[in-house]
Amino acid sequence: MIIQDVINHLEQLAPLAYAEDFDNVGLLVGDKNSKLTGVLVTLDTLEAVVNEAIEQNCNLIVSFHPIIFKGLKKITGKNYVERVVLKAIKNDIAIYSMHTALDNAQQGVNHIICEQLQLKNQHILIPQSATIKKLSTYVPKNEANQLRDALFAIGAGAIGNYNHCSFNVEGYGTFNGNENANPTIGEKGKTHTEEETKITVTFAKHLESKIIDTLFKTHSYEEVAYEITTLQNKNQNIGMGMVGEFAEAMDETEFLQHLKTKMNTGTIRHSAFLNKKIKKVAVLGGSGSFAINNAKAAGADAFVTADLKYHDFFMSENSILLSDIGHYESEQFTKNLLVAYLTKKITNFAIILSKTNTNPVKYF
């Protein structure tokens, strides 16, 4: 097994195509074709984590946060980022980051928060748009089933809880090949009319290269007519944050104690109590002040996130309980999620949970 094999599994869980534009995700250090010796999973890649990887004979570190976020013009070891990169390179250790790709994944960061809090009826808080694409193509009628099945097999035509979804229209196509053409149907130099089926399917944008490759391999025509368009529909399976509900509503003090216990945090900063029950809760791991209005619009009684500033708490406006549990605390169970996922996918290699506490914030 090589490092790329692990990356393939990770990108099934959280395709990099859905990471935010500002982010730096994927393989940041190392050779994807290197033979794998072991995987160490961490929230942050620090020098202590690289040392741990060396001790555990792991040559791949899967990190939630990217150690390289801004461009590096020099690598001289003058700061912790450069020292980590230098040490990783010297010891042939690759570093792969998932960050907002996993934030936006349906089974990612925010799902695990909901699971920790025991929230039911989970759905995405801020669904992404422009992540669904549509393919329209034209194929000889007697080849339509073969092409549809090939497209379905790689994930086209999946909409929510349904698959094999397509729309089909029968009609007639015409074409006339010039002297350089090699038509599979008809004769060059003569206008040919063929009974065809127009097939239309939607697909997730990260599948586009596979869709095109499959279309060309399966279609019999020398020149394949097709159109791909990007839809502005909201993707209910991809996006930031999640909303869920408790089986039974609880009062605000009980909710904060539940939150403190389940998220293993010593301190919660929160807005003023509203003297109402908490049942519907919005969550967003990491810095989530940008989603306060989304949480309110979703009808959430409380919003769990991190890194709220002084003036952010005013945005509660007596309509929602804002709860800041800390950045590290909101994302700490992400590495457990990744270890569990990779352990199921890869049974013959060590998938190790880092023991290094990378939280830079200390409490007195």
VOSETOR-37810 format. One record per residue (C-alpha): x, y, z. Coordinates in steps of 0.02 Angstrom, whole numbers, plus 50000, padded with zeros to 5 digits. Layout:
XYZ/...
END
This chain:
500005000050000/500595017649961/500135034550034/498985038349887/497895023449937/497545031650105/497215048250020/495935039749907/494985033650060/495055050850143/494395059349987/492905047549983/492445054250155/492865072450117/493225076749934/494425091449922/493295099449791/492165105349933/493505114050036/493335132950050/494285143349923/495405151350054/495985134650123/497545124150093/497055105850095/497735089550027/499505082750027/500595096950093/502235087750118/502905071450048/502775059349903/501075051549872/501895036349793/502935031949946/502625014850023/501545016650179/502235011350349/500865018450461/499655032850488/499615045050633/498035055650651/498075072550737/497135088950748/498705099350720/500425094750655/501715101250780/503525096050807/502975084550948/501765076050828/503135073150700/504205065750839/502755054450884/502605048850703/504455044550700/504295034550861/502765025250796/503555021850625/502165031450536/502665040050375/500975048450348/500215061350464/498375064850433/498045081950509/496425091550520/497235108850518/498505112650380/500255116150446/500575126450289/499195139250272/500055154150195/501415153050065/503165148550125/504545158650042/505925151150148/506135135350250/507515139350374/506735133350536/506465150650608/504675146650665/503665131350713/502905129450539/504595128850453/505305117350586/503875105050563/504085104950374/505975102650387/505825088450512/504475079650409/505525080750250/507105074850337/506185059550403/505205055650243/503535059150328/502065065150224/500765077250293/498985077550229/497705090550285/495805089550272/495175105450360/493665113450275/493415098550160/492985088850318/492035103850388/490885103050237/490705084050236/489045076750291/489915064050404/491285076150457/491695088450596/489945094550634/489165077350624/490325071150761/489835086050871/488005081550846/488395063550891/489315068951049/487815079551100/486585065751052/485635076650928/484395068350811/483645073750643/485315080950586/485445091650430/486675104250355/486565121950424/487305131150272/487165120150117/488405123849978/487795129449808/488605126749637/489185109349689/487915099749585/488195097949397/487115091549255/487645081249106/486605080448946/487175069048807/486485060348653/486725041848618/486025029248492/484405022448565/485045004548575/486565010248678/485595020848805/485465007548940/487325003548932/487825021848948/486595025449088/487195010449188/489025015649166/488635033249229/487605026749375/489025015049425/490195029649460/488925039949558/487945049949429/486075051249455/486125050849645/484925063149726/484725062149915/484025044949959/483785040449775/484985033849643/484895029149458/483985045649427/483945051749247/482825060249120/482715053248944/481985060048783/481955050848617/482215059748453/483285060148296/485075066148278/485895070548113/487735071748064/488845071947911/490665066847932/492005074947823/493405065847732/494415064247894/492995056747994/492845038448045/490995036748089/490455021348186/488705023348113/488335029547936/489565034247799/490715049347790/490165062247664/488345057447684/487095065247803/486495051847924/484945051948033/485025041448191/483665037448319/484445043648481/484065045648665/484505061648756/485085056848931/485165069649071/485905065749242/486525076149387/488145072549479/489245079449618/490575091249552/492055081049617/491525067049498/491675077549340/493295070049273/492625052349302/490985056849218/491835063349062/493065048849055/491645036049072/490585045048942/491975044448812/492455026448851/490675020148842/489955030448699/490195023048526/490285039348426/491945046248366/491365063648419/490275063748575/489015077948592/488765082948774/488435097748886/488935100349068/488125114349168/488325119849349/486725121049450/486445134049584/485365122049685/485835120549869/486695104049905/485855097050060/487275084650089/488745096750086/489035112550185/489555121150345/488765117450514/487335106050563/485675107250651/484935093750761/483695091050901/483695083351074/482445069551106/481835079851254/482035098651279/483085104451426/483275120851517/484755132151481/485785127551635/485515109051602/485995111651420/487625120551462/488095106951587/487705093651455/488755103251330/490185105151453/490205086651493/489975079551318/491215091451236/492485089651377/492735108251401/493135117351562/492405134051512/490915139751409/490675157951362/488845161151324/487585174951293/486205179651415/484925166651464/483245168151378/482265157851504/481685145451372/481945127151338/483325121051223/482815107951095/483465112750923/485345115950919/486485122250780/488335117750787/489865123350690/491595117550739/492975130650742/492695149150713/490835150850679/490285168750710/489865170450525/488465157750547/487525165850692/486155172650577/486025155750490/485755147350658/484405159850702/483575157750531/483565138850559/482545141550716/483905134950832/483695137951017/485585137351042/487145138850934/488735129650983/490365135850905/492015144250950/493045160250939/491585172250968/492135190150996/491375202551120/490195210450995/489665193650923/488695190051082/487575205051051/486975196050894/485985184351005/484665198251012/483665188551140/483245174951015/484615161851032/485855155751163/487615157751093/488885145651167/490765146951138/491595130851194/493355134351125/494135130850956/495105115251004/493665108751108/492435110250963/493555100250846/494425088250965/493395072850919/493775074850734/495355064350749/494355050350832/493165050950685/494615049250562/495425034950656/493785025350662/493485028450477/495225023450419/495275008250533/493735001450443/494465005150273/496244999150306/496394983550412/498194978650382/499084994750436/499215003850600/498045018850613/498635027850769/497755041650866/499025054750916/499245056651104/499915074451087/498735087851153/498965101651026/497815114451109/498835130751121/497575138651240/497835135851425/496685140251570/497225146851741/
END
